[in-house]
């Protein structure tokens, strides 16, 4: 039985007279402890797919099920890690993780809270940066902190929305190894969005292409029949790696050519703005820029 399943799901935006179909007729079954990579081009709807799996986005039609029950809203069992860092800049690394834990366990004792937060920060090898604020960290360190925060919720399914795409090659490879080590040790179920074929073949059990948008859907999968652990330094000499990489790359380029024949460019997502919106009175939130002069990095 699948632990996470999409059943004939579609996502559309806009009024009935002028709807944009972002995702159509999605079907996917993810088994417990499996590592599935979804690969696709920018603008195809990969983040919308991840929001759908996590419960942040409700399907227009169809259903998303976790352990046989419809996913109605986000919850700690489905841990979503975004492409951007989403860290609160006025809190330290440990405090950012503590905040996440306290959101799902509000009555946790202060001592237990600190110990648990530190445990997950150590897990991603950031114990030297417990008390540092986000602006004091490199991009890779911020993403490690974000991963620690997601892991601290102890999710049964880890949903990774292109978490490594903004990192340099060395930092990206280091975080790939950390994610794989955590997955192999804890045997969590992982669904990862990526646009990198090499990354998908290195990390996943199955690779599922997402076709071009609008109206993107999940295509036939590629199974990765390669023993673990996989050594990136010798992958280019592995015949199965080379075969898979060639097949997937050819398939994705075929999708690109077909899209250009049909319409040329990917249609951007529509901006849906409510008629009236009064923001709630909450603690301030900030968009954290990757590069800044003196205030944040």
Buried (B, 14 or more C-beta within 10 A) or exposed (E): EBBBBBBEBBBBBEEEEEEBBBBBBBEBBBBBBBBBBBBBBEBBBBBBBBBBBBBBBBBBEBBBBBBEEEBEEBBBBBBBBBBBBBBBBEBBBBBBBBBBBBEEBEEBEEEEBBEBBBBBBEBBBBEEBBEBBBBBBEBBBBBBBBBBBBBBBBBBBBBBBBBBBBBEEEBBBBBBBBBBBBBEEEEBBBBBBBBBBBBBBBBBBBBBBBBBBBBBBBBEBBEBEBEEEBEBEEBEEBEEBEEBBEEBEEBBEEBEEEBEEEEEEBBEBBEEEEEEEEEEEEEEEEEBEEEEEEEBB
